[in-house]
Amino acid sequence: MARPSPPRLLSSFLGDHLAFSARPLLRSASPGNRRVAYQATRTLCNLVDILFNRRSSDDTPENNPRRLRPGKVSPRLNVPHHIQKPPYVNSRQRPGVSNGPEIHDEKGIECMRASGKLAAQVLKFAGTLVKPGIATDEIDKAVHQMIIDNGAYPSPLGYCGYPKSVCTSVNECICHGIPDSRPLEDGDIINIDVTVYLNGYHGDTSATFLCGDVDDEAKKLVQVTKECLDKAISICAPGVEIKRIGRTIQDHADKFKFGVVRHFVGHGVGKVFHAEPVVLHFRNNEWGRMMLNQTFTIEPMLTLGSINPVMWSDDWTAVTEDGSLSAQFEHTILITKDGPEILTQC
């Protein structure tokens, strides 16, 4: 069991292995204080098992049989030696958070467009595999193969020890679900989170798919979550306050009485997997404005019930504490003089 600790904000990828301390990190706008805050944050990245106030016992067979259960996780897949790998692969040090935004020159923008396009194509392909009876491990293998066939590296693989090439978050899983032997069932919903590393740049995207005959309540959750992302993207432009993203998302979710998860956030992305800014998906008063040629993700997670996550004993899988459904959508966007460019769409 984890030691009790205050809630922390996390990158939407990879749980307590990438912890953001909400208060010291976000309150001070002074550059000097920000550097100090990020150094403290990097220290927190090395503290495992201190995130949530408790861990889930729901992955034991004697509990509610309707709740999601972990299956068998197959061995890690191989990546050919000729494919460029991110610096964190096979590193003994845990990757930290870049203390600067991802701002790109013309060449960098083209590289981001290429990685984003590939991520979008992989995600679209992964969605075609969603059907009752397929194991999430099979989805992972297919995604892995498509990524390496295109000369790219699956960014999640080996990040802080993550064992798979994609995240598959089913039903009440908020994020970071590990692909395993569990077959999808009729009526499930599943978020597939794809990130590729191509020519030195990461492209990051996710979507929630319907499996078979899904009930109307779950369909509505998925639809509204996608609408929240679309509305948040639409307000982006140079000089816009980043906090407007959270207000836009929460305003729309509130209309349908859906919960907005607060423990996981969007992030800058580019040459590094996680960078400034920290993008909150709920109403907030934090500092920061969007900059020309900047890239970051927006990735709201909505729930039918509790917004509080509970971590499984695998240290990755975050589920809603009450077992209510959760949905997520994500895009990597580029801030241009004309507004947002969605890099992760086909």
JOCORWO-V541338 format. One record per run of one state. SS is the DSSP state (H for helix, E for strand, L for the rest). FROM is the first residue (numbers start at 1). TO is the last residue. Records with the same first field share a line. If there is no record, write none. Layout:
# JOCORWO-V541338
SS = FROM-TO / FROM-TO
This chain:
# JOCORWO-V541338
L = 1-8 / 12-14 / 18-18 / 21-21 / 27-30 / 46-54 / 56-97 / 102-102 / 104-105 / 129-134 / 150-152 / 155-158 / 162-166 / 171-172 / 176-177 / 179-182 / 184-188 / 199-200 / 211-215 / 235-240 / 242-242 / 256-258 / 261-263 / 269-274 / 280-288 / 290-293 / 299-300 / 304-308 / 312-317 / 321-325 / 329-329 / 337-338 / 343-346
E = 9-11 / 19-20 / 55-55 / 98-101 / 103-103 / 135-135 / 153-154 / 167-170 / 173-175 / 178-178 / 183-183 / 189-198 / 201-210 / 241-241 / 259-260 / 264-268 / 275-279 / 289-289 / 294-298 / 301-303 / 309-311 / 318-320 / 326-328 / 330-336 / 339-342
H = 15-17 / 22-26 / 31-45 / 106-128 / 136-149 / 159-161 / 216-234 / 243-255
